[in-house]
Amino acid sequence: MGAISAAVQVCRKRIDAACAEAGRTAECARLLAVSKTFPANAIREAYTSGLTAFGESYLREALDKLDALADLPLEWHFIGPLQSNKTRPVAERFAWVHSVEREKVACRLSEQRPSALPPLNVCVQVNVSNEPSKHGVPPEQALDLARRVASLPGLRLRGFMGIPEASPDHARSRFSLLRALLEQAQAEGLAVDTLSMGMSADLEAAILEGSTMVRVGSALFGSRNYKEETP
Ligand SMILES: *Cc1c(COP(=O)(O)O)cnc(C)c1O
């Protein structure tokens, strides 16, 4: 068995153990494999291990992999910062975007979504740590943006995404803030069902707070060797 297949099994066990600890059903959180910086062959191995949903952050790199893997029935998620002049290929080729943080980007994604495809699934990214350098809308603006996304015909609002600061002390409270937003959105009648939260280091904490989709990169593919953010 390859290293990635073994890592997929370990990760699934972690998810199931966390779901059990949380008193939730097994496989309560979907596993989104974050394949940024890793080659198409790594994604093929993950696919043969049963994974079908992959997350990418850098658009050019992602599009090369979508082309190279067009023979596989994969579900692609865009999870990185998205500039408004780069929305078209995302609207045309991805199933999900987790990182919507501006109304302008949402409007363009909606306009550019081909009508032959189902609406693009969208999570509003929330700056849960409230650090100015971080991506996402401030928590107090998240519901406004969510309502706007829900009103756009080419989009389907699914929920919220957030990335807590690396310190484990804060993870639970940041994740519970996202959960509170989801509950508020549901209370006002928005059809949301997704909390995209938890990564390699903190997926257990996220699942305890209600995560429905964990985004896991290094625990599946190994450590990345290039920088995290594009300008
Ligand atoms: C890179 C990345 C991940 C995966 O992080 P790991 O710590 O490698 O699991 C998850 N979410 C986003 C938005 C990312 O950019």
The ligand as a MOL file (V3000), in Angstrom:
LIG
                    3D

  0  0  0     0  0            999 V3000
M  V30 BEGIN CTAB
M  V30 COUNTS 15 15 0 0 0
M  V30 BEGIN ATOM
M  V30 1 C -3.7090 24.3540 2.9040 0
M  V30 2 C -5.0840 24.4670 3.4070 0
M  V30 3 C -5.6610 23.4360 4.1700 0
M  V30 4 C -4.9350 22.1670 4.5650 0
M  V30 5 O -4.0520 22.3980 5.6060 0
M  V30 6 P -3.2650 21.1790 6.3220 0
M  V30 7 O -2.7950 21.7830 7.5930 0
M  V30 8 O -2.1710 20.7840 5.4150 0
M  V30 9 O -4.2280 20.0880 6.5330 0
M  V30 10 C -6.9770 23.5990 4.5670 0
M  V30 11 N -7.6890 24.7010 4.2470 0
M  V30 12 C -7.1690 25.6990 3.5200 0
M  V30 13 C -8.0160 26.8770 3.2100 0
M  V30 14 C -5.8490 25.6170 3.0910 0
M  V30 15 O -5.3530 26.6440 2.3670 0
M  V30 END ATOM
M  V30 BEGIN BOND
M  V30 1 1 1 2
M  V30 2 1 2 3
M  V30 3 2 2 14
M  V30 4 1 3 4
M  V30 5 2 3 10
M  V30 6 1 4 5
M  V30 7 1 5 6
M  V30 8 2 6 7
M  V30 9 1 6 8
M  V30 10 1 6 9
M  V30 11 1 10 11
M  V30 12 2 11 12
M  V30 13 1 12 13
M  V30 14 1 12 14
M  V30 15 1 14 15
M  V30 END BOND
M  V30 END CTAB
M  END
